[in-house]
């Protein structure tokens, strides 16, 4: 996918082509669009591979930061080693990030939820969350349906 401008899974509607540097917000939008348009994953491993591939391709094309050692200007996918069990839901794993988290189900379903911040008792805190993506697995069920 990298370098192939014919891949419409994440090509911006504005006609921008690969190589034009984009902001993190724009790259997140492209990642969510690509994930939404990609075929459903059949299991957690396939879902992680799909997410990793999309992140890597979009970041290589639009971040201006080479793949390799960690760089704060680059976006990174969840990694298997960071998986945590979801209480009472053995078929779900949660991957925590700085301002959001990803849940991947055994059936390949993917949910990405963003923390909403605001004042709580006079202190900035997480006051809620919103779902940015709830992609069904290959069996058609979403994370929300499995929770």
N, C-alpha and C positions, 0 to 999 in steps of 0.2 A: 503494500500500500504506500509506503513512504516514497515520495517523489512522483507518484502517479496521480496526476490531476484529474483523471477520469473517474476516480472513486467518489461517487456522489453521497456516500454515507455521511460525510461531514463537510463537504464543500459548501462554503458560505453562499447565501443567496446573492450577496453583493458582487459575486464574480471574482473575489480575491483568490489568488492561486497559492499553492504551496510555496513556502519560503518567505511569505510576507509575515513579519512578526506580529503577534496578537497579544493582547493583554490576558492576564490569568482569567478574568471574567469571560472574555470571548472564547478562550480555550475550554473552559468548563462547559460553556454552551455547546461547543462543537463535540465534546466528549459525550454529553448527555444526548445530543442528537444522534450521534453514531451508535451509542448503546441502544437507544430506542429503535433505531432502524435495523440493527443487526438481528440475525436469526436467534431464536431462543436457545439458551444453553440447556443441556440435558442433565447436568449435575454441577456440583460446587466446583470441581476442578476445571470443567469446561468454562464456567462462568468467570472464574479467576483468570483463566487464559485469555478469554475474550476481553475482559476489562484491561488486562495488562497490555495486550496487543493494541487496543484502541488508544490508551493513554500514551504508550510509547510512540506510536505513529503520529498522533497529533502533536505531542510535545516535540518530536524530532522535526516536524514540518513547521511549527509555528512559535515555539518558545524562544528560539535563538540561543538555546543553551544545549551544548552537546550532551548526549547520553553518557553516563559514566558515574563518577562520584557524585554524592548528594550535592545539590545546589538549590538554595531556597527559592530561586526564580523558576524552578521547574516543578510541575505537578507530578505526583507519584500515585500509582494504584495501591489498593490494599495488597498485603502479602500474606501468604498462608501462615507464616510464623506468628502473625499478630491476631489470629482468630481467637475469639472468646466465645464460650457457650452462652446462649441466651436462656436465662432461667425458665424452666418449665417447657422449653421448646427445643427438644434434642435435634430437630432437623434444621435449626437455624444457627448461623455463626455471625457474630458482630465484629466489625473491624473499625476501630476508633481512629479518627483523624483529628486535626486541630479544631476545625469548626463544623465538622459533620461526621457522620458514620455511615458505613455501608453494611447491609445485612445480605448475606447470600444463603439461600436455602439448598437443601440436598437435591431438590428438583431443578436447580439452576436459576431459580428466580433471583432477581437482584433488586434491592431497594436502597436508595440513597436519600438520607435525611439530613437536613441542615439545621443546626441549632439557631434559634432566634434569641437574641440578647436584648436585654432592657433593664431598667432599674427595678430592683426588688429590695424593699426595705432600705432604700437610699444607696444601694450598691449595685454596680453592673453585674448581672448574672444571666445564666441561661434561664429563660422564662417559657420556653416552648421549643417546638421543632416543626418543620414543614417537610413534606415528602417532595423531592425533586424528580424521583424516578421510582416506579414500582413495576418493573419489567417481569412478565410471567416467565416461568420456566417452560421447558418443552411440553409439560403436561397441561399447560394453560393456567396453572394456579400462580398467584402473586404472593409475595411475602405477606402482604396485609391479610390475605385469606388464610395463611398458615400460622398467623400469630394467635 
